[in-house]
Structure formats: C-alpha cells, structure tokens
Amino acid sequence: MLAGLGETWVITSPYPKRDEELEARLKEVPEGSRIHIVYADIPRWIRRLLGEPREARLERLEYVLWQMAALRAARQLQQQHQFDLVWHLTWANVWIGSFASLLGQPFVLGPVGGGVNPPWRLVPSLGVRGATYEVIRAVARGLARYLNPLGWITWSRARLILVQNPETLEWLPKAHHSKTFVFPNVVLEEPPRPRTLGRTGEPTALFVGRLLPLKGVSFAIEAISLLPDWKLTICGAGPDEHRLERAAQKFGVEQRVHFLGWRPREEALRLMREDADVFLFPSLHDEGSWVVAEAVACGLPVVCLARGGPAVLAGDGVPATTARETVQRLAEAVRTAGTRPLPAPPRTDLESSRARLADLLRRAGLLGGAEASPTVES
C-alpha cells in the first residue's frame, strides 16, 4: 500500500531464507520495484544471552533491542535518501512505544492495538492461567500508559496514529485523540470465494484460531450446550485445548464439539464456505482479527463479542455482561444469525484500504499530491 504512494524502504530483521522469500514476493507485485529491503539485527552476543530459540517471556525485551538496531539503520539510510515520512508497523502494540519516532522526520504510528480490556466479569471463567495472564497484562498496560517515556514520546511526535479498534483510541491520552483514527490492519489482497448457500445438514458453528483462554472458546462451547440442534467445529490448537475438552464434557456436548486441530488456511476457508452456518468467535480482547474479516468476506455470519477488532470487522457484536447472560446472548445470536440482515463492515480489499489510507495522510498534511516522497518503515 505504501509503495503505491512512494518509494518505500522496509527495515526488518533477518531470518533464514527470508531474503529469498521477500525477493520472490516482490517480483509478484506491481509495486515491487519501489520496495527496498534493509536488514537490521541485534548483536549476536546479546541474542545468545537471550537464548535461541528465544523464550516467549523475553520477546518484548528482544523487540526493544531490535528497535535500537533498526533506528541505527534508519539513521544511516536517512543520510542517503532524506526520507519524508517514517512509519512504525512492527508488533501492532500501542503501549511499548517506537524508537522510529526519534528519527526526527514526520512520523506515523500504526495500525496498533493493545487498548482492549477483557470484560472483567468474564475473566474468572478463563481458568487460573487465563485469569492470571489477564491481570498481569492489565498491570503492564497501566504501567506503560503512565510510566513509559518512550510511549509518551511516540504518541506526542506522531502526526497520525492508526488504531485497530475504538478501545485503543480511548486508551490513549485524550490529547492525542484528534490525530487518531480506527484503521484495521486487515487487507485481503485476494478475497476468499463466497460460501455455498442452501447448505443442508446439521447446523454448525465454526471457530478458527489459537486455543488460548482469551479467545473465549469455553463460552462458545457453553453456548452450544444451549442449542441442542447445533454442533461446534473448532479449528486450531493451543495450550487451552485440554481445558476446553473438559468443558465440553462438563456441559455434556463432547459428541457435538469437534476438535480438528491446526489446519492450513485454505482448509479453514473451505470450512467457512462449505461446512459452517455461523462463525462463532467470542474473543475477549482481540485487537484485530484476520479470520473474522475472511469469514465476513465469505458471506458467513459472524457472532462475536462487542469488543475490539472482531466487532469492528464484523459490524457489530454481542454485549458482554455476566458470564451467564453473555453465553445466553451468544446462543441466541447463533440461533438467529441466518435470519438477521448482515451488517455493513468496513471494506478490507487492497484498493479500498489504500484509498482510505491516502485520504488520512492528506488530511494529516503528510501527502501533498498523488505521490509521496520516499518513505521508511521501521
């Protein structure tokens, strides 16, 4: 999208065979000749200290250190090319902050997320591990909002902030709201084929995603227990799988809840087109959700909570109150999904997204004519 507006330098980290994959991909897109890849990495001795493969708990530290390396690379490039715009895309996190804001050029942040709180009355239903994670995450976000100087600098220096959902906009200090816009990061270059209409067989709800407590799959299972004619297909894997299997037994629906494990994207899209009547995705705080956008593009009705990115991409969502009421509302939404008119979600095709992005850049005074000067992503 950015290369369609001007020459674009992309700073990224090296991984085995990444250069080959990127070079092959650039040859496939019309804008490929305007995209220039630059690699930056942290010193090897630091990487050895962090461990290889890296531990999940050290990923944020590694990310901050990598940003420092990317800033050095960007400053060297700046001497050669005199960039007009600096753009931070990595990690889609609003509260860590961006070293790219220190480059001294007009700066854009996002699309970022990180501002969606879970419905706290539902957290006890996530199990000990899930509830503990949510409490730790909330404390970290709160500390970052008030005690992270890099975050303050990033938000203040940004000429434009793109967020994935209204909750992240509201999470930011009010002084930055006027330059912040909801702009989901989902762009479907090739929208999936529409689903098969008039499907016969047992009514089926489908979930696709990692099996984590925050995804709310336990609420989907309980909702299916209130719909005796329905079954639930779960496509995904993750650390919450055993708890979810126990939940299916607890609610007496183990014969109607089918765990398929991880499946390739094309298989998940086939399930949306051919085997499902509703896409049930009761995540507590997804910032965006590519899979929800794909379900919408297939024409599959989506039932989600009225929180975060899924509600933005689906057009609406179920209010989250108490656990009992939320489950009942999810069940009713599933039961009536085929009879309710589909909402009008935001368009996620490439050209519509590019046009809206260009409009936001012009309104922020960052894009004068039809084409921008060189840009850099960090």
Residue, then its C-alpha position, 0 to 999 in steps of 0.5 A: m500500500l505504501a509503495g503505491l504512494g512512494e518509494t518505500w524502504v522496509i527495515t526488518s530483521p533477518y531470518p533464514k531464507r527470508d531474503e529469498e522469500l521477500e525477493a520472490r514476493l516482490k517480483e509478484v507485485p506491481e509495486g515491487s520495484r519501489i520496495h527496498i529491503v534493509y536488514a537490521d539485527i541485534p548483536r549476536w552476543i546479546r541474542r545468545l544471552l537471550g537464548e535461541p530459540r528465544e523464550a516467549r517471556l523475553e520477546r518484548l525485551e528482544y523487540v526493544l533491542w531490535q528497535m535500537a538496531a533498526l533506528r541505527a539503520a534508519r539513521q544511516l539510510q536517512q543520510q542517503h535518501q532524506f526520507d519524508l515520512v517514517w512509519h512504525l508497523t512492527w508488533a501492532n502494540v500501542w503501549i511499548g512505544s517506537f524508537a522510529s519516532l526519534l528519527g526526527q522526520p514526520f512520523v506515523l504510528g500504526p495500525v496498533g492495538g493493545g487498548v482492549n480490556p477483557p470484560w472483567r466479569l468474564v475473566p474468572s471463567l478463563g481458568v487460573r492461567g487465563a485469569t492470571y495472564e489477564v491481570i498481569r497484562a492489565v498491570a503492564r498496560g497501566l504501567a506503560r500508559y503512565l510510566n513509559p517515556l518512550g510511549w509518551i514520546t511516540w504518541s506526542r511526535a506522531r502526526l497520525i496514529l492508526v488504531q485497530n479498534p475504538e478501545t485503543l483510541e480511548w486508551l490513549p491520552k485524550a490529547h492525542h485523540s484528534k490525530t487518531f483514527v480506527f484503521p484495521n490492519v486487515v487487507l485481503e489482497e485476494p478475497p476468499r470465494p463466497r460460501t455455498l448457500g442452501r447448505t443442508g445438514e446439521p447446523t454448525a458453528l465454526f471457530v478458527g484460531r489459537l486455543l488460548p483462554l482469551k479467545g473465549v472458546s469455553f463460552a462458545i462451547e457453553a453456548i452450544s450446550l444451549l442449542p441442542d440442534w447445533k454442533l461446534t467445529i473448532c479449528g486450531a490448537g493451543p495450550d487451552e485445548h485440554r481445558l476446553e475438552r473438559a468443558a465440553q464434557k462438563f456441559g455434556v456436548e463432547q459428541r457435538v464439539h469437534f476438535l480438528g486441530w491446526r489446519p492450513r488456511e485454505e482448509a479453514l476457508r473451505l470450512m467457512r464456505e462449505d461446512a459452517d452456518v455461523f462463525l462463532f468467535p467470542s474473543l475477549h480482547d482481540e485487537g484485530s482479527w484476520v479470520v473474522a474479516e475472511a469469514v465476513a468476506c465469505g458471506l458467513p455470519v459472524v457472532c462475536l463479542a462487542r469488543g475490539g477488532p472482531a466487532v469492528l470487522a464484523g459490524d457489530g457484536v454481542p454485549a458482554t455482561t455476566a458470564r451467564e447472560t453473555v453465553q445466553r446472548l451468544a446462543e441466541a445470536v447463533r440461533t438467529a444469525g441466518t435470519r438477521p440482515l448482515p451488517a455493513p463492515p468496513r471494506t478490507d480489499l487492497e484498493s479500498s484500504r489504500a484509498r482510505l489510507a491516502d485520504l488520512l495522510r492528506r488530511a494529516g498534511l503528510l501527502g501533498g499530491a498523488e505521490a509521496s516522497p520516499t518513505v521508511e518503515s521501521 
